[in-house]
């Protein structure tokens, strides 16, 4: 079991599946004992960014604060999985330059599919004009031009997308080989759970 | 060479010597290959807290953002050395509860000595009423009641204070034995410098 520090950056439209896949990848990697931290809007809102809204300026400030955290973690051999819409190429480029082993994961999904999912009813509010500057509706999303990994969450299952990311990390030599998700006995699952709890993860 | 994650929290009046000692300790530990991050006002202002002033609310928000960073680093086996005036007991208690292996370092120094040092001319401005809410002048400092380590920077040299902190870390079994600062050959110094540069530290 060995790993390097890295910054897996999930970018894509709202409801494209960024956090879902990032959570699934994080769970697999934590089970194997890798040092992993998840960063996304819901996680950092209370501690880091609760003063920020959704204007271009505020979105960039949001990403800058998160970038600082990802920079410190990834250069100390921690794997960071960050899921943010992060619609601007320039700010994603900034994250790439600041962090260690940056891996851009484009979570590609047609707008119509994202809108159908509409997990928190945000698209409906944006369509009704209740929310302004909503990415995909009245705010642009600049697609990545050369992402290291592309997921197509309208065509892949969560498991398939998860495997794709893990395969990518292995090929880039950022993590060593890991077991398949079915390979744990109930006793091991219990032991893993205890270890993660003691680390304050659960 | 082994270490645990920890959060060394230097608290004290402005100009008491918090950052100076924290820098010296960090240098010694980095040389030995420990994973170390320094956090203080000047370091986080651009990336994390540039919207904040010096009201009680803003100071607490400042510490809360830093706490989040220290929490993530210290639970991933990184040693954090944070130097902040952090004048309120309640907020330091918050940091203690949130982070791994919290060590409160009270940098004790009489107000008159701090004021004489006045590195950035801030005391003079505070006395003249140009700066408001300046700790020690027109803003309270709540001294730690049970700090793990107390430095008396009006009586100790920087080297003595540094040794005190390192000794404390060893006694708490947060770091293994380290060499004295004179034990490096010029070749080793050069090698260390290269390694630290490659990590993006210098």
Contacts between the chains, C-beta under 8 A, distances in Angstrom:
chain1	res1	chain2	res2	distance
A	35	B	76	4.8
A	35	B	77	7.2
A	37	B	72	5.4
A	37	B	76	7.0
A	44	B	68	7.5
A	47	B	64	6.2
A	47	B	65	6.5
A	47	B	67	7.5
A	47	B	68	3.8
A	48	B	48	7.6
A	48	B	65	5.5
A	48	B	68	5.7
A	51	B	51	6.6
A	51	B	61	8.0
A	61	B	51	8.0
A	64	B	47	6.2
A	65	B	47	6.6
A	65	B	48	5.5
A	65	B	65	7.4
A	67	B	47	7.5
A	68	B	44	7.5
A	68	B	47	3.8
A	68	B	48	5.7
A	68	B	69	7.5
A	69	B	68	7.5
A	69	B	69	5.6
A	69	B	72	6.6
A	72	B	37	5.4
A	72	B	69	6.6
A	72	B	73	6.1
A	72	B	78	7.8
A	73	B	72	6.1
A	73	B	73	6.7
A	73	B	76	6.8
A	75	B	199	6.1
A	75	B	200	5.6
A	76	B	35	4.8
A	76	B	37	7.0
A	76	B	73	6.8
A	76	B	76	6.8
A	76	B	77	8.0
A	76	B	78	4.7
A	77	B	35	7.2
A	77	B	76	8.0
A	78	B	72	7.8
A	78	B	76	4.7
A	78	B	78	7.8
A	100	B	200	7.6
A	199	B	75	6.0
A	200	B	75	5.7
A	200	B	100	7.5
